[in-house]
Amino acid sequence: MRARRPAEYAVCDCYKYCPLCDPPYTVPMTPFEPDLTVSAYEAEEHFGITGQEEPSGKSIRVLYICYNHSPPYYSTQAPVEVRLT
């Protein structure tokens, strides 16, 4: 397979690292595995129920979690394709 050199695009893997740890983007996060069925997430909002004073951060859009914080940091950041100049 042939590819143009230099490459025009790259996929940034920074979404896998925690932006809140010190220094930022150096600590890998854990892939998030939902502990409930998909339909259970955000059900409170759908039905107009206020369960917690502060939302937990869990949602169906969460991809990674960092347990080094209290409460844990839930990341919804997806891979980003970056155009190289």
MARLO-455081 format. One record per residue (C-alpha): residue number from 0; residue in one letter; x, y, z. Coordinates in steps of 0.02 Angstrom, whole numbers, m for minus. Last residue first. Layout:
BEGIN
[NUM, a, [X, Y, Z]]
...
end
This chain:
BEGIN
[84, t, [1, 1080, 400]]
[83, l, [m72, 921, 473]]
[82, r, [m260, 904, 476]]
[81, v, [m317, 830, 640]]
[80, e, [m443, 688, 653]]
[79, v, [m517, 685, 825]]
[78, p, [m553, 530, 929]]
[77, a, [m703, 552, 1045]]
[76, q, [m715, 656, 1204]]
[75, t, [m858, 601, 1317]]
[74, s, [m747, 588, 1469]]
[73, y, [m811, 548, 1644]]
[72, y, [m699, 614, 1783]]
[71, p, [m724, 523, 1947]]
[70, p, [m802, 621, 2091]]
[69, s, [m678, 634, 2172]]
[68, h, [m531, 619, 2055]]
[67, n, [m401, 485, 2011]]
[66, y, [m541, 369, 1950]]
[65, c, [m526, 428, 1770]]
[64, i, [m665, 367, 1653]]
[63, y, [m673, 342, 1465]]
[62, l, [m807, 334, 1330]]
[61, v, [m957, 422, 1409]]
[60, r, [m1098, 458, 1283]]
[59, i, [m1226, 344, 1368]]
[58, s, [m1214, 454, 1519]]
[57, k, [m1124, 460, 1684]]
[56, g, [m1078, 634, 1743]]
[55, s, [m1150, 606, 1916]]
[54, p, [m1276, 748, 1902]]
[53, e, [m1280, 859, 2056]]
[52, e, [m1432, 870, 2170]]
[51, q, [m1473, 691, 2130]]
[50, g, [m1635, 606, 2082]]
[49, t, [m1731, 742, 1992]]
[48, i, [m1865, 651, 1893]]
[47, g, [m1930, 733, 1733]]
[46, f, [m1956, 566, 1645]]
[45, h, [m1822, 593, 1512]]
[44, e, [m1705, 682, 1632]]
[43, e, [m1718, 542, 1759]]
[42, a, [m1694, 411, 1621]]
[41, e, [m1523, 486, 1579]]
[40, y, [m1448, 313, 1579]]
[39, a, [m1570, 171, 1612]]
[38, s, [m1603, 137, 1427]]
[37, v, [m1422, 87, 1398]]
[36, t, [m1431, m49, 1529]]
[35, l, [m1335, m16, 1687]]
[34, d, [m1154, m36, 1743]]
[33, p, [m1090, 49, 1586]]
[32, e, [m910, 3, 1540]]
[31, f, [m797, 154, 1526]]
[30, p, [m624, 127, 1453]]
[29, t, [m498, 172, 1589]]
[28, m, [m401, 336, 1576]]
[27, p, [m216, 353, 1537]]
[26, v, [m122, 484, 1640]]
[25, t, [m16, 608, 1539]]
[24, y, [m149, 720, 1463]]
[23, p, [m132, 859, 1593]]
[22, p, [17, 864, 1712]]
[21, d, [m64, 844, 1837]]
[20, c, [m228, 753, 1807]]
[19, l, [m378, 850, 1743]]
[18, p, [m356, 822, 1555]]
[17, c, [m358, 632, 1577]]
[16, y, [m287, 532, 1432]]
[15, k, [m379, 426, 1301]]
[14, y, [m448, 579, 1210]]
[13, c, [m267, 632, 1177]]
[12, d, [m256, 498, 1041]]
[11, c, [m251, 626, 899]]
[10, v, [m289, 546, 731]]
[9, a, [m174, 611, 594]]
[8, y, [m210, 692, 427]]
[7, e, [m114, 751, 273]]
[6, a, [28, 626, 286]]
[5, p, [197, 682, 226]]
[4, r, [212, 582, 119]]
[3, r, [66, 510, 23]]
[2, a, [28, 330, 59]]
[1, r, [62, 174, m41]]
[0, m, [0, 0, 0]]
end
